[in-house]
Amino acid sequence: MTMFSPPQVAIPEDVPSLAGNPRTNDRVFFAAPPAEIGPLYRADSSLQIGKRPTSVAVRLVITALAMLPGAVVTVLALREGMGGSDTWVGILVLGAVLMLIGWAITWYKTRFRVFCAYVGQLGAIRYTLKGKLENKPRVEFILFDRATELRTAQTRHFYNGVYTGTTYSLIWTDGAGRKVFGLSGRHQGKNGLPKPADPFHFANATEIAWSTFLLNRADAELAEHGALRFNVGSKKAVVVGPGFIEFHFGGRTDRCEAGDIKSIALSQGQFSIQHRDAKWYSSKGKFSFAYGNMANARLFLLVLDRFLPPSTWAQKT
């Protein structure tokens, strides 16, 4: 019987992994990047050379062994029940729970699920293969010129003061506000980035490439409008140009020249910008908005560095 061998796509060695690290040479890229995404920025694959799906028979044997402790507890519970003990119901429930946990964890861990992904200058694509190497992979694909705005959100979760994970989402929309592409998930990075193999890095690399794509088009927009507009929700906007920033909030426009900015801060997902004449007892001259509500927020940060020199900022976090 001839074993299926996935095609191996040659990727330039100088293209780093999705996490930005040098790639190892033990990975198989089982699907090619489309030319439409342009020159590669990042590339990665979770399929190791020689890796094959675990057969159903082997998975069943491993799963049965994992369920064995629960089965033993269940048998003991049944014996206690026959002896008239009042504790047998609790032991029986414990045995059933242990069996269920053993089955769920083992069946999940022995599944076959691999991906290869590419992020280019003009778009990104991820192929996910499940079950067998011969199966058709699932494809997630975005071309940047088909989208207009990206909104991102990231939330760290705690339970009784203990960190339990970080959820994230990225939603690209077109000029009419229709969703073009989306990525979401959960990782355990807490204050830093998750492990290099985490799917978060595909989302993060795609966002960086998208922001770079927009930045390369910024000069054309500047030549036409003299500034760059960033929508905040559906009724607000922040406009940034060489040496100034404008806030279009609540039907009015407030403009701050670079020299009039007292502070710019980003803390806990919230932008805060203050005019130098702002008073502590008044909201006048103080502007704030959520990072997740701003379209193309990462580009906004790049533009701030370009148009408003850091020397004019009293604070940036």
C-alpha positions in Angstrom: 0.0 0.0 0.0 1.4 3.4 -1.0 1.3 6.0 1.7 0.1 9.5 0.8 2.9 12.0 0.8 1.8 15.7 1.0 3.4 18.1 -1.5 6.3 20.1 -0.1 6.3 23.8 -1.0 9.6 25.5 -0.9 9.6 28.7 1.1 12.6 31.1 1.2 14.7 30.5 4.3 14.8 34.2 5.2 11.0 34.3 5.7 10.5 34.0 9.5 7.7 32.1 11.3 4.4 33.7 12.2 5.9 34.6 15.6 8.8 36.3 13.9 11.4 33.7 14.8 13.7 31.8 12.4 11.9 28.8 10.9 13.0 25.2 11.6 13.6 22.9 8.6 11.5 20.0 9.9 8.1 21.4 8.7 6.1 20.6 5.6 4.2 23.3 3.8 1.4 21.2 2.2 -0.3 24.0 0.3 1.2 26.9 -1.7 0.7 30.6 -1.0 -1.3 32.3 -3.8 0.5 34.9 -5.8 -2.2 37.4 -4.9 -0.9 37.9 -1.4 2.3 39.3 -2.7 5.9 38.8 -1.4 5.9 36.8 1.8 6.3 38.5 5.2 5.7 35.5 7.4 5.2 31.7 6.9 4.6 28.8 9.1 3.4 25.2 9.3 2.6 22.8 12.1 3.0 19.6 10.0 6.3 18.0 10.9 8.1 15.8 8.4 6.9 12.2 8.8 3.9 13.1 10.9 0.8 11.0 10.1 -2.7 10.7 11.6 -3.2 8.3 14.4 -5.5 5.4 13.3 -8.9 5.1 14.8 -8.0 1.8 16.3 -5.0 3.2 18.1 -7.0 6.2 19.3 -9.7 3.9 20.7 -7.1 1.8 22.6 -5.4 4.9 24.0 -8.8 6.4 25.0 -9.8 3.1 26.7 -6.7 3.2 28.8 -7.3 6.8 29.7 -10.8 5.9 30.8 -9.7 2.9 32.9 -9.2 4.7 36.2 -12.8 6.0 36.0 -14.0 2.6 35.1 -12.3 1.1 38.2 -13.9 3.7 40.4 -17.3 3.0 38.8 -17.0 -0.7 39.5 -16.1 0.0 43.1 -19.1 2.3 43.4 -21.4 -0.5 42.1 -19.9 -2.9 44.6 -20.5 -0.4 47.4 -24.1 0.0 46.2 -24.6 -3.7 46.5 -23.3 -3.7 50.0 -25.8 -1.0 51.1 -23.3 1.8 51.5 -24.7 5.4 51.3 -21.6 6.7 49.6 -21.9 4.6 46.5 -23.8 7.3 44.5 -21.1 9.9 45.0 -18.4 7.4 44.0 -20.4 6.4 41.0 -20.7 10.0 39.8 -16.9 10.5 40.4 -16.2 7.4 38.3 -18.4 8.6 35.4 -16.8 12.1 35.5 -13.3 10.5 35.4 -14.3 8.4 32.4 -15.7 11.3 30.6 -12.6 13.5 31.3 -10.3 10.7 30.1 -12.3 10.2 26.9 -12.5 13.9 26.1 -8.8 14.8 26.7 -7.4 11.7 25.0 -9.7 11.9 21.9 -8.8 15.6 21.6 -5.1 15.1 22.0 -4.9 12.3 19.5 -6.8 14.1 16.7 -5.0 15.1 13.5 -5.2 18.8 12.9 -2.4 20.7 11.2 -2.1 24.1 9.4 0.2 26.0 7.1 -0.2 29.8 6.9 1.3 32.7 4.9 1.2 36.4 5.5 2.2 38.6 2.5 2.4 42.3 1.7 -1.0 42.2 0.0 -2.9 39.6 2.0 -2.9 36.4 4.1 -4.1 32.8 3.9 -4.3 29.9 6.3 -4.9 26.2 5.3 -6.2 23.9 8.0 -6.2 20.1 7.5 -8.2 17.7 9.6 -8.6 14.0 9.9 -6.4 12.8 6.9 -3.6 14.1 4.8 -5.8 13.4 1.7 -8.6 15.6 2.9 -9.3 19.0 1.4 -8.0 21.8 3.7 -10.2 24.5 5.0 -9.1 27.9 3.6 -9.2 31.3 5.4 -8.1 34.1 3.0 -8.0 37.9 2.9 -6.8 40.3 0.2 -6.1 43.7 1.8 -7.4 45.8 -1.1 -10.9 44.3 -0.5 -11.1 45.8 3.0 -11.2 49.3 4.3 -11.1 49.1 8.1 -9.9 46.7 10.8 -11.1 46.7 14.4 -9.4 44.7 17.0 -10.2 43.8 20.6 -8.3 42.0 23.3 -9.4 41.2 26.8 -7.5 39.6 29.7 -9.8 37.4 31.9 -9.3 36.8 35.6 -11.3 34.6 38.1 -10.8 35.5 41.8 -7.7 37.3 40.9 -6.2 34.4 38.9 -5.4 34.9 35.2 -7.5 32.5 33.1 -6.7 33.6 29.5 -6.9 36.4 26.9 -9.5 36.5 24.2 -9.0 38.5 21.0 -10.8 39.3 17.8 -10.0 41.0 14.5 -12.7 42.1 12.1 -12.1 43.5 8.7 -14.9 45.4 6.9 -15.3 47.0 3.5 -16.4 50.6 2.7 -20.1 49.6 3.2 -19.4 48.2 6.7 -19.8 44.6 5.6 -17.5 42.0 7.2 -14.8 40.9 4.9 -12.7 38.7 7.1 -12.4 37.8 10.8 -10.1 36.0 13.2 -10.7 35.3 16.9 -9.4 33.0 19.6 -8.0 32.7 23.1 -4.4 32.4 24.4 -2.5 32.2 27.6 0.0 35.0 27.1 -1.1 37.2 30.0 1.3 40.2 29.9 3.2 39.0 26.9 2.8 36.9 23.7 1.7 33.3 23.8 3.9 30.3 22.7 5.2 30.5 19.1 2.9 27.8 17.9 -0.3 29.6 19.1 -2.8 30.6 16.4 -2.7 34.2 17.8 0.5 34.8 15.8 -1.3 34.4 12.5 -3.8 37.1 13.6 -1.0 39.3 14.9 1.2 39.0 11.8 -1.8 39.7 9.6 -2.6 42.8 11.5 0.9 44.1 11.2 1.0 43.4 7.5 -2.4 45.1 7.1 -1.1 48.2 8.9 2.0 48.3 6.8 -0.1 48.0 3.6 -2.2 51.0 4.7 0.8 53.0 5.7 2.3 52.5 2.2 -1.0 54.0 0.8 -1.0 56.9 3.3 0.9 59.3 1.1 -1.7 59.2 -1.6 -4.5 59.9 1.0 -2.4 62.7 2.4 -1.8 64.3 -1.0 -5.6 64.2 -1.6 -6.9 65.2 1.9 -4.0 66.6 3.8 -4.6 64.2 6.7 -5.6 60.6 7.6 -9.1 59.9 9.1 -9.7 57.1 11.7 -13.3 56.4 12.4 -14.2 55.7 16.1 -17.5 53.8 16.1 -20.0 55.0 13.6 -20.4 58.7 14.6 -16.9 59.8 15.8 -13.6 60.2 14.1 -10.0 61.3 14.8 -8.1 63.0 12.0 -4.3 63.2 12.1 -2.1 65.3 9.9 1.5 66.7 9.9 1.7 68.5 13.3 -1.9 68.3 14.3 -4.8 66.1 15.5 -8.5 66.7 15.3 -11.4 65.2 17.2 -14.8 65.0 15.5 -16.9 64.1 18.5 -20.5 65.0 19.3 -21.1 67.1 16.1 -18.1 69.4 16.8 -14.5 69.6 15.8 -11.6 70.2 18.2 -8.1 70.7 16.8 -4.8 70.4 18.7 -1.5 71.5 17.3 1.5 69.4 18.2 2.7 72.0 20.6 -0.6 72.2 22.4 -0.7 68.5 23.3 -0.1 67.9 27.0 -0.2 64.1 27.0 -1.0 61.1 24.9 -1.6 57.8 26.7 -2.7 54.3 25.9 -3.6 52.3 29.0 -5.8 49.3 29.5 -7.2 49.6 26.0 -8.1 53.2 26.3 -6.6 56.2 24.4 -6.4 59.5 26.4 -5.3 62.7 24.9 -5.2 66.1 26.7 -4.7 69.7 25.6 -2.2 71.7 27.6 -5.0 74.0 28.7 -7.2 71.1 30.1 -8.1 71.5 33.8 -8.5 68.6 36.2 -12.0 69.7 37.1 -13.3 70.0 33.6 -13.8 67.6 30.6 -12.9 70.4 28.1 -9.7 69.6 26.2 -9.8 65.9 27.2 -10.5 63.2 24.7 -10.7 59.5 25.2 -11.9 56.5 23.3 -11.4 52.7 23.3 -8.7 51.1 21.2 -11.1 48.5 20.1 -13.6 51.1 18.7 -11.0 52.8 16.4 -10.6 51.5 12.9 -7.0 50.6 12.0 -5.8 51.5 15.5 -2.3 50.0 15.0 -1.9 52.3 12.0 -3.0 55.2 14.2 -0.1 54.5 16.5 2.3 54.5 13.5 0.9 57.8 12.3 1.2 59.4 15.7 4.9 58.6 15.7 5.2 60.0 12.2 3.3 63.3 12.5 3.4 64.1 16.2 7.0 63.9 17.4 7.4 62.2 20.8 9.2 65.2 22.2 5.8 67.0 22.2 4.3 64.4 24.5 4.4 64.6 28.2 3.3 61.0 28.5 3.0 58.0 26.3 2.3 54.5 27.7 
